[in-house]
Amino acid sequence: MDENQEAEAQAIDWSLLLNEEPDDQALRREFEKWLSEKPAHAMAWKQVSAISDIIRSAPPDRQIDPVRPMVFQARIQALVFFLQKRWRLLSGGGVAAAAFCAALLLMVPDLITRLLADQYAPTGTIRTLHLADGSDVVLAPRSAISIRISAQERHINLMQGEAFFTVHHDNSRPFVVQAGKVRAQDIGTAFDIQIAHHETTVQVRDGVVHVSAPTTPQTYEHDLHGGEWVRVSDTDIGTGTLSPEAIGAWQEGVLIARNDRVGDMITALRPWSGKRIVVMNHTLLGKRVTGVYDLRKPDAALRLLVSPIQGKIVPVTPWANLVVSP
């Protein structure tokens, strides 16, 4: 990534932050400092500000209306305008345009998801949201949600990643989280939902959650209590129990493995790392490990994770680690 690409990625991140925290003066001062550091920053901000309406400002009370089709259409039109403007600066027609689109998608992780989401947590960052109804949502890194709250309903769509919900119970307005095919409805509780590898996992720390997955081969409909979990995939449903204190431990930067697959642990680690993690020997993914790892130090966590199974880490660039076996 060259200086201009890096500046554009940073400018988009600043656009997201400033829209979400418009009254944060400390954040505004940091932004002004960044803006004045390099001419590339000022140029990138000028370009990105042309599409600032792509990222809708979140009201202070977080009571966000649905993303209506017209709003999304306006965002896409603004993005197309931005791309067309950039394409004219390039040297050659469709190939250059396609190359720039590919570069933009690689440069900005989860770009399409960011456009569609009401809230997004960047790589390595946890984001805590205080909803207007008194409920709290904690987004894990690279997680995204859309929010619909009205006088009649409270509906959250987990678009990707993982989120922990502490719900303010309200009999008149059900609190529903949709994650793929899985629907979880609060009955007064704290719970975690994760989407990974075409699977959705619901874990309840406290209280009761009604979980239903009507489109799976065998319809699942069950109340989960504290310490219970369910994992739903296209072909299977698994259930079990674990210590309630371990549910949502990622909020404290802790990854806990209890005879879990290395592949699943690496999947959990990836959103915390600014580097690509590429496993060269896929047989390592099926091996199982037990341990506690520090998500805030992803390189060290990856090394500890694979060392018991004779895996080694080979840094190939500042942005990528290879996992190899002897």
Secondary structure, DSSP 8 states (H G I E B T S, - for coil): --HHHHHHHHHHHHHHHHHH-TT-HHHHHHHHHHHHH-HHHHHHHHHHHTTGGGS----TT-------HHHHHHHHHHHHHHHHHHHTTSSSHHHHHHHHHHHHHHHSTTHHHHHH-SEE--TT--EEEE-TTS-EEEE-TT-EEEEEE-SS-EEEEEEEEEEEEE----TTS-EEEEETTEEEEEEEEEEEEEEETTEEEEEEEEEEEEEEETTSSS-EEEEEETTEEEEE-SS-EEEEE--GGGTTGGGGTEEEEEEEEHHHHHHHHGGG-SSEEEES-GGGGG-EEEEEEETTSHHHHHHHHHGGGT-EEEEEETTEEEEE--
